[in-house]
Amino acid sequence: MQLPLKCQEKVSRLYAELKQGELSKVQKNLTYKYKNETGESKSLIDSKADSLLYAISRMPATYAVIYTLLSQLLEQGLISGIESVLDVGSGTGAGYFAIKEFDDDTQIALFERDENMIKVFETLTDNEVSVQKLDIVRDRLETKADLVMTSYVLSEMKEQDRLNSVLKLLESANKYLLIIDTGTPRTYENMMTVKRFVQEKGYNVIAPCMSKKCGLKNDYCQFYARVERSALMRQAKQSELSYEDEKYFYLLISKENAEICGKRVIRRPIIKPNNVELMLCSGDGASRENFTKKNKELFKQAKKAKINDLIK
Ligand SMILES: C[S@@+](CC[C@H](N)C(=O)[O-])C[C@H]1O[C@@H](n2cnc3c(N)ncnc32)[C@H](O)[C@@H]1O
């Protein structure tokens, strides 16, 4: 999965705006901030160079996650009838570019706190799309949309800010709120707190969890999307690997009543010639199941299964 070609070309041009030798310094500084200062509601990306680096080295991965996840949720029928989308903490536009790939006519409203991120996004869209300046913690969100999404934003916040923001986002959602974030144990824990919080308020968490309580014990859940690395990304990351698997976790909260059938694949499938082992989340909790040729239909289904798929 790669950014749409037009967007890739524009991102490449941004590289020229970084001063010679600045890339690795900015990369080190940003990595440090994300490791040590996240979860405190601080502005981690707070310079033009940080925003340029974000577009070059992080946006291809966040785009791949959003695109892959939306494809699966649409295919599984968990989201439908989306005419308008609201993306909060829209950054350099990963959500915008992903939504546009599905339907160019969807109305998208973008909200972002940081001026530099807004400027980079405006460059990438030739100033044709505008972003509204908003801090979801401090400001009121007055707009509504069928799908409200926020990606890689909430884990940067303190818990109380995160929960208050989730409530604001839910109030703005006509149908669904989709929260996407990093695939770390810490994010997972934060998201389980969000899950309990919204359930207590009467909302339905319809994915990825298939049960009200988490069935995992002393473990956590993460998904991944494969990202092809461009030459520029390899340079920015100082690595020769041609792809990376971007790990993430998400919560899809629905305002509508939904009965979800099946079991969700929550680990990479282990495929052997005569046996497929899947870790599955169901209404009964999480368990490992083996599929063999004894049941041809199920074996065929299990062989094709990918992480985050729903199977019968
Ligand atoms: C890691 S970036 C993610 C950008 C984009 N959503 C993506 O998936 O690539 C986090 C973004 O959230 C924005 N952000 C953080 N806290 C925010 C807040 N309280 N209100 C609005 N935007 C916020 C940051 O400025 C930054 O652009």
The ligand as a MOL file (V3000), in Angstrom:
LIG
                    3D

  0  0  0     0  0            999 V3000
M  V30 BEGIN CTAB
M  V30 COUNTS 27 29 0 0 0
M  V30 BEGIN ATOM
M  V30 1 C 0.4500 11.9030 14.8690 0
M  V30 2 S -0.3830 13.1670 14.0390 0 CHG=1
M  V30 3 C -1.6500 12.2810 13.1430 0
M  V30 4 C -2.0920 12.9980 11.9060 0
M  V30 5 C -3.1200 12.2550 11.0460 0
M  V30 6 N -4.3560 12.0800 11.7370 0
M  V30 7 C -2.5760 10.9310 10.5880 0
M  V30 8 O -3.1870 9.8980 10.8930 0
M  V30 9 O -1.5480 10.9000 9.9050 0 CHG=-1
M  V30 10 C -1.3110 13.8810 15.3460 0
M  V30 11 C -2.0290 15.1200 14.8880 0
M  V30 12 O -3.0080 15.4560 15.8510 0
M  V30 13 C -2.9450 16.8510 16.0700 0
M  V30 14 N -3.4640 17.0920 17.4300 0
M  V30 15 C -2.9330 16.6900 18.5950 0
M  V30 16 N -3.6950 17.1200 19.6210 0
M  V30 17 C -4.7330 17.7920 19.0700 0
M  V30 18 C -5.8450 18.4790 19.6070 0
M  V30 19 N -6.0200 18.5780 20.9210 0
M  V30 20 N -6.7290 19.0420 18.7660 0
M  V30 21 C -6.5550 18.9740 17.4200 0
M  V30 22 N -5.5060 18.3570 16.8380 0
M  V30 23 C -4.5940 17.7700 17.6640 0
M  V30 24 C -1.4620 17.1810 15.9490 0
M  V30 25 O -1.2380 18.5600 15.7170 0
M  V30 26 C -1.0710 16.3090 14.7790 0
M  V30 27 O -1.2880 16.9410 13.5500 0
M  V30 END ATOM
M  V30 BEGIN BOND
M  V30 1 1 1 2
M  V30 2 1 2 3
M  V30 3 1 2 10
M  V30 4 1 3 4
M  V30 5 1 4 5
M  V30 6 1 5 6
M  V30 7 1 5 7
M  V30 8 2 7 8
M  V30 9 1 7 9
M  V30 10 1 10 11
M  V30 11 1 11 12
M  V30 12 1 11 26
M  V30 13 1 12 13
M  V30 14 1 13 14
M  V30 15 1 13 24
M  V30 16 1 14 15
M  V30 17 1 14 23
M  V30 18 2 15 16
M  V30 19 1 16 17
M  V30 20 1 17 18
M  V30 21 2 17 23
M  V30 22 1 18 19
M  V30 23 2 18 20
M  V30 24 1 20 21
M  V30 25 2 21 22
M  V30 26 1 22 23
M  V30 27 1 24 25
M  V30 28 1 24 26
M  V30 29 1 26 27
M  V30 END BOND
M  V30 END CTAB
M  END
